[in-house]
């Protein structure tokens, strides 16, 4: 059984509603009946903001998910148009609905009898949201798979149904993890339905996931909050780093905030960074060797130290570390904006299968975290480490 909370109207407001309705009725008998009906309905609360709990069958449609009241400036996923549809669904057995968080309009935890788990998210994005091709390759990178061409992406699409309309499901299976990601284009929005977790467990849960998609219903509702116009740049709290996996776009600082002042080291070439980056630089080495510096920002703590370090470790084919191990693997550095955290890693690039190194810095600043990542050919990264550190230390926000 799921629980549905209904908040009763305030008494003064209830009286206003009753008086307004009565004043518009001329038939005396109808007014009498209405008095009795409204008295029975509206006297359920015994004080301001009284709350009653009602049990409803689990198979009933869940209450519409509300868009977050505010989203981080600069993230392209934010500008939901006025009048955007609200969402209802039927929750599959064994799925636990959890608070959706900053980006999501719905979130679920799926647990198996053997302790394995999966995460299900529903995220609406405006416009093209970076394009299907870029998103599929981003998901492939998250499970350690190499990117594919646009023609190959088209072949990977599995037809599914969302709210009675066609959509595409992309199944990406890595060595340990699997992602089921559905892209549904609707009324100028792109809806992403995604299940992530243990590869075998997610494969077994796929039928329930597909049935969940079929149960989705879009109902016209109140307008979703529309933040001020945003430009690419910031990452919301907990959002995975997708640096280098999206097509080129003009690098822009988060909306409403000017780009920080920095001095670009010699030999760094600034290029378009894609919708999720504030800036991107490439560094060429001997032969075809390359490295890149990505700059992004995230509100709050950006998901926390452990999540970000372990995410970077996965990009180099390294195993995750415990909190105690993480504390020993990072260092503190001083910057013009205050203390920051430095991470140095070496491994194999999950996208290219080539040896690679990474130097990353996380700089807390004014309620957000700035991420700086130098990654690529190990020789270039080693030679550019000091220039990278000087760059990070000198940034003025």
Secondary structure, 3 states (H helix, E strand, C coil): CEEEEEECCCHHHHHHHHHHHHHCCCCHHHHHHHHHHHHHHHCCCCCCCCEEEEEECCCCCCCCCCCCCCCCCCCCCCCCCCCCCEEECCCCCCEEECCCCCCCCEEEEEECCCCCEEEEEEEEEECCCCCHHHHHHHHHHHCCCCCCCHHHHHHHCEEEEECCEEEEEEEEECCCEEEEEEEEEECCEEEEEEEEEEHHHHHHHHHHHHHHHHHCEEECCCCCCCCCCCCCCEECCCCCCCCCCCCCCCCCCCCCCCCCECCCCCCCEEECCCCCCCEEEEEECCCCCEEEEEEEEEECCCCCHHHHHHHHHHHCCCCCCCHHHHHHHEEEEEECCEEEEEEEEEEECCCCCCEEEEEEEEEEECCEEEEEEEEECHHHHHHHHHHHHHHHHHCEC
